[in-house]
Amino acid sequence: MSKPASRRTLGSDLKRVDSHAIKPEEYDELPALTDEMLGRAVFKKAGRPRSPNPKQLISLRLPPEVIARWRATGPGWQTRMAKRLEDVPPPQTSDKF
């Protein structure tokens, strides 16, 4: 049996970096922030933009065989399932119960 491949290392001494304490004279190397510098700053909101049509979370119980068949189709099976459900017309309802 062959040996598993070893994980790549970062190639740096993280222990040395973590143990470094910043000295007061190192702060002198940093430029002072000016109003002009802050005025040029661009702040971007992280993450995806909000969807105009967000999906809703529901709970749906399905037979294990159905889920297994969809999962066997590979990654993205939930999206494909949703698309298939979109294509099916809703059942006809009657006023009689």
SEDREN-673144 format. One record per residue (C-alpha): residue in three letters; x, y, z. Coordinates in steps of 0.05 Angstrom, whole numbers. Each point is the difference from the previous one (the first is absolute). Example, Ala and Ser with C-alpha at 12.3 -4.5 7.8 and 13.67 -1.06 7.14 Angstrom:
! SEDREN-673144
code/u/v/w
ALA/246/-90/156
SER/27/69/-13
//
This chain:
! SEDREN-673144
code/u/v/w
MET/0/0/0
SER/29/68/-19
LYS/9/57/50
PRO/-51/56/-4
ALA/27/65/-28
SER/23/48/53
ARG/-36/66/9
ARG/35/61/-29
THR/30/47/50
LEU/-4/76/-4
GLY/75/5/-2
SER/3/51/56
ASP/15/-1/73
LEU/-68/15/29
LYS/22/-11/71
ARG/52/55/-8
VAL/-50/47/-32
ASP/-52/-14/55
SER/50/12/55
HIS/22/68/-27
ALA/-20/57/45
ILE/-7/68/-34
LYS/48/51/30
PRO/-18/74/8
GLU/52/21/-51
GLU/-34/-44/-53
TYR/-62/44/5
ASP/43/59/-24
GLU/8/-35/-67
LEU/-75/3/-13
PRO/-26/63/-34
ALA/-53/40/36
LEU/-70/-4/-31
THR/-23/67/-27
ASP/-70/23/-17
GLU/21/0/-73
MET/21/-74/5
LEU/-64/-19/34
GLY/-40/39/-52
ARG/29/-44/-55
ALA/-19/-64/37
VAL/-50/-45/-35
PHE/-41/-45/45
LYS/-31/-60/-32
LYS/-52/-43/34
ALA/23/-72/4
GLY/-39/-58/-28
ARG/-49/-9/-57
PRO/-48/54/-20
ARG/-71/-10/25
SER/-43/-39/-48
PRO/-63/34/-25
ASN/-34/-69/4
PRO/30/-36/60
LYS/-13/-74/10
GLN/-43/-22/59
LEU/20/-55/48
ILE/-53/-55/9
SER/0/-68/31
LEU/-21/-57/-46
ARG/-1/-74/16
LEU/18/-45/-58
PRO/13/-75/-4
PRO/74/-17/8
GLU/0/-34/-69
VAL/-20/65/-34
ILE/54/40/36
ALA/52/-54/-16
ARG/-18/2/-74
TRP/7/76/-3
ARG/65/0/40
ALA/28/-52/-48
THR/-4/52/-56
GLY/57/38/33
PRO/12/70/27
GLY/-56/50/-13
TRP/-55/-52/9
GLN/-42/47/43
THR/1/53/-55
ARG/-19/-51/-53
MET/-56/-26/45
ALA/-27/71/9
LYS/3/13/-75
ARG/-39/-64/-14
LEU/-53/20/51
GLU/-5/69/-33
ASP/-15/-34/-67
VAL/-58/-42/28
PRO/-68/35/-2
PRO/-36/5/66
PRO/-56/-51/11
GLN/-71/22/-15
THR/-40/14/62
SER/-75/-3/8
ASP/-45/36/49
LYS/-29/-66/24
PHE/33/-34/59
//
